[in-house]
C-alpha cells in the first residue's frame, strides 16, 4: 500500500483479518500495517549478523592466534583455501571470516557435500537446464558456482564428494567454466573456492578414494585449525 501524508509518501505491507461473531458473520476487521523500510532494516540486520569476521573467533592461545594470523594474510589471495580440522573446530567460521576479509563483492555460498547424494550434488553445484531430468524445473536452475559470482563457494566435507563429481570440480578449477546438467554450453564462472574436511585426505589418496590431482589443486593454501583440547586456556573464554 502507498500512503501520502503531510510528511511525504510511505509504502507499507498490509495484512487484514476479518472479525466474526458467534454466527460466523463478519462484524469488522483488523488491519496490521508494517513499513517497508522497517522490513528492509530487519532483513539487513539479519544479513549483517551472518557476516563472521576474525574478531568473532574467540581465543588467546598461541596456536589459534597463529592460525588467525595466517588466515588473515591469505584472505586477499584468489587461491584455493583448504581448511583442515576436527569436527567442531570452526572450519566454516574461518571460511566466512576469510571471505569477509577478502572484500570480494559476491556472496559466500556454502554447501555440505556430505549431505547430498551424487545426482543431487551435481545439480546443486553445476545447475541444470529445463527438462534435464524428471522433476527438473522447466526454466532450469543455476548452480552454486554461478550463484557465487564474484564471491566464494565453500565446499564443506569435500572428502565425501564422489569421484565422478571430483573430476568435474577439477575441471572447474582448471578451466573456470561449468556446464549445467543437460547442456553443452560452457558458462564462465568467477568465484573463489574454499574447502574443508576433518578426514585424512592423504590416506584417501593412497586408497584411491580421493583424486590425487584434485588433492594438489585444493592444497594451495592449507590451514589447520587446532582442537580445543590443545588450547585449554581458551575454554574459560568460550564458556
N, C-alpha and C positions, 0 to 999 in steps of 0.2 A: 504494500500500500504506500501511496505517496500522500503526505500531509503538508499543506502550506500554512505556515503561521507567520506572525509578525517578525519572528526571528529567522525565518527562512524556510526552505523546503527540506523535509525529512523523509527518509524511507524506513518502513517498518515491515517486519513479518508479523502476520496476524493469525491467531488461532481462535476459532469460535466454537463453543459447545452450547447446545440448547438446554434449557431448564424445563423439566416436565413435572406435572403434578401426579397424584396417585392414579389418575385415569389415563396417564400417558399423553396428556395434552400439553402442547408446548405453551408455556406461560411466560417465557423470557429467554434470555441468552446471556452468556458470559463470554466476553472477548478479551484475550490477552495479547498485548502488542509488545514486541521487542525491537528495539532499534537495530538496524542493520550494522551500524558502527559498533555497537556493543558486541554483536555476534562476531564481527571481524576481529575485534580486540581479543575476545576469548579464544578464537582459533589461533591467533598469533601467539598468545600466551602458551598454548599447548605446544605449538611448533617450537618456540624458543626453549621450552622445558626439555624437549627431546634432544637438544644440542648438548653434547658432552664435550667438555674441554679437559685439558690436563689438570686444571685446578680441581676438578671433580674427583680425581683419583687420589684416594686417601693413603698416606703412608710417609714415614720419615726415615725408614731404614735405608741403608746404603744401596741395597740391591734394587729396591723399587725406584729410588731416585736415579740410579744409573739407567734403568730401563726407560723411565720417562725422558731422561736427557737424550738417549739415543733416538727415541720415537720423535722427539721434537726436531732433532737435527735432520731426519729423513722425511719429515712431513711435506716439505716443499717439492720433493722429488716426484716424478711421474712413474718411477719404477715400482714394480710389484712388491708389496709388503707381505711377508709370511709371518704370522703371529703364532707362536708355539706356547703351549702351557696346558696344565691340567684343567679339568672341568672346574669352573667356579673361580678361576683366577682373574677374570675380567678381560678376556680377549676382545669381545665386542666393544667394551668401553674404550680400549686402546684404539681400535679401528675407527670408532666415531671421533675420538679426540684427534687422531691423525688427519682425518678428513676435514675437520673444522679448522685445524691449524694450517692446512694446505691452501685455504682460501679458494678452493675450487667452487665454481659458481653453480654447478649442478647438485642434485640430491645425493644423499647417502642411501643406497639401496641394498639392504641385507637379505640374504636367503640362507636358510638352514638346509644344506644339501642332503642331510640325512633324513629329512622329514618327507621327502618326495620319492615316489617310485620313478624308475628311469624315464618312462614315456612322459610323465607329467613334469619332471625336472627339465627335460628338453624344451617343452613348450613354455615353461616359466622363464628359462634363460634366454631362449632364442626367438620366442614368439611363433606365430603361425598365420597362414593365410586362411581366408574363409573356405570352409569345406575340406580342410586338411585332414580331418578325422571326424569320426562320429561324435557329435556333441560340441563341435567347434563353433564358435560364433561366426555368423555369416560375414561380418565385417572384418574378421581376423583379430589378431591381438599382438601388440608389440611385446618383445621380450625385455627382460630386465637390463640387458646390455644397451638396448635402445633407450629405455626409460631413464637410465643413469647418465644420459648425455651431459658431458661436462662435469660429472660428479664421480662417485666411487661405487663400484659393485663389491660387496663384501660376501665372499664365498665361505660361509662358516661350515665347519666339518667337511672340508674339501676331500679328506681321505675317504669319505663314503661315496664319492661320485663314481658311478660305474665306468669301466674302461672305455666303453664306446663314447660316452659323453666327455670323458677326459680328452679324447682325441679332438673333439670339436672345440673344447676350451683352448687347447693348444693352438688350434688354427686361429681362434680369435686373437690370441696373444701375438701370433706371428704376422697375421695379415691385417689385423684391426678391422675385420669385416665379419658379418654374420649372415646366415641365410635363415629366414623363417621356415618352419616346417611346411612342406608342400610347395615351396617356392625355389626357383633357380636364381632369383635376383640377389646380388650382393649388396648389402647395406653397410655403409661405413659406420663405425662406432667410435666414440671418443669418450672413454671413461678409464679411470684408474681401477686396478684390481687389487683388492686386499684379500688374503686368505687366512684361515685359522684352522687349527686342528689340535687335538690332545693325543693323537696317535703317533707312533714311531714311523714316520714316512720312510726312513732309511731301510728298515726291516721290510716294509711293504714293497719297496722297490726290489729288494733282493728276492722276494717271493713272487714277483711279477703281479702284484696286486695293485701297484700304482706305477704309472708310466714314468720311466727314468727321464725322458726328455721333458716332460711336464714338470717333474720334480726340480730340475735345474732351472727351468724358466721361472718358477714361482719363488725360488730360494735366493732371489737377488738381494733383498734386504730382510734378513731374518731377525725377529725379535723374540726373545724368550722371557715370558712373564714368570717370576718366581712364585712358588706356592706360599701360602700364609705361614706354614709351619717353619719355613726358612727365615721368616722375619717376624718372630713373636712379639717384638716391641710394638708392632703396628696393631696388635689385637685390641688393646685398650682404646685406641683412636677409632677403630671401626665399631667397637661396641658402643 
